[in-house]
């Protein structure tokens, strides 16, 4: 592929990721109890409901819509995190090394990863008022424990295909949890796994934590 074409493809994917991130507000942290509504809720119905709630919250709050990090994190914790297995997401991004980390290292990685995601995608929130979404028919059997829910994000430009991977948690009443998502063929966890692996190989896990913390502080100063 010619260099200009590759650059265009990368830029298109970056814009798509930022736009699609609005649908679920990006990021994560420790989970809280799910509302009673979610106990028997189908995975596609869950994605549809949460996406609708998030978009309404963004559109009704100028602070969130402007990308205020504190307000974005507040929205994420209230609307998104009850439906995300962020420990699995972070563990998958870290890879096999995760099993050998202390509880404190795992906690710190989750915290820094969450802040990184929120700050990376908070700029997309300014476009929320122009976005709509459609949940596509889901394939799968009633007893499936893991499913993919496909949605289409519509706004300026071509529609964006956004896919969610969800798992049915074994805990009674916990319902479905999101643990990865894909925009234009790019899965979030796999994208960060290669970046994290480079840091771990050169600086170790504590080095990765330091890099993420430094990046988050730098982003905070700029924003």
Secondary structure, DSSP 8 states (H G I E B T S, - for coil): --HHHHHHHHHHHHHHHHHHHHHH-----S-----GGGTT--HHHHHHHHHHHHHHHHHH-HHHHTT-HHHHHHHIIIIIGGGB-HHHHHHHHH-GGGGGS-HHHHHHHHHHHHHHHHHHHGGGGGGGGG-EEEE------TT-SEEEEEEEEESSSS-EEEEEEEEE-SSTT--EEEEEEEETTEEHHHHHHHHHHHHHHHHHHHHHHHHHHHHHHHHHHH-
